[in-house]
Amino acid sequence: RKEVEQDPGPFNVPEGATVAFNCTYSNSASQSFFWYRQDCRKEPKLLMSVYSSGNEDGRFTAQLNRASQYISLLIRDSKLSDSATYLCAVKRTPGSARQLTFGSGTQLTVLP
Amino acid sequence: DAGVIQSPRHEVTEMGQEVTLRCKPISGHNSLFWYRQTMMRGLELLIYFNNNVPIDDSGMPEDRFSAKMPNASFSTLKIQPSEPRDSAVYFCASSEGGAGSYEQYFGPGTRLTVT
């Protein structure tokens, strides 16, 4: 089992739709979770951190479910510009080690 | 503010040649990471430095790969000799280090093609 798993998609949704992605992690000691966005032929860019209480940034909502060991990303009122690959990242090791493990990404295409 | 800077952006070389990729992290960041991304294997961590010291190189595929960080503002990833299976996008990322945030910021990547 991979440490961090995502449904690769693709998710094809119409403009204005709400879409949600999940990312599961295998190590229950994992801490610090992130969602990154990667456009085609570009670098991953941090979209948002995921806090235990959940957090929202405009149309984007991230949540953490420690009991079931997954994080989620919800995009409301999706725009054409949201089309990208969304990567989750997990800091799996305790203490000061700073490595993140990335999922393989979920591809989203928002259709006009 | 300048982000992570990588050079070259594209590199095409023949099998057997030496390749050197360069990275300048964000000023003030103490941790630096080298990643490789391919369609098949996704984003893989190759090596991680903290305060210029290699902390985890378990992701370096084999002895043909080496990385250095001679100072806080510069790192290199070298492949010698290169092979076609090394073709990938190589990203450098940096983060604050110490007690700072674990968020990592990526450079634009070097697209390497080995023929």
Interface residues (C-beta under 8 A of the other chain):
Chain A: S32 F34 K42 E43 P44 K45 L46 S49 L87 A89 K91 S96 A97 R98 Q99 L100 T101 F102 G103 S104 G105
Chain B: S31 F33 G42 L43 L45 Y48 N50 I55 D56 F91 S95 G97 G98 S101 Y102 E103 Q104 Y105 F106 G107 P108 G109
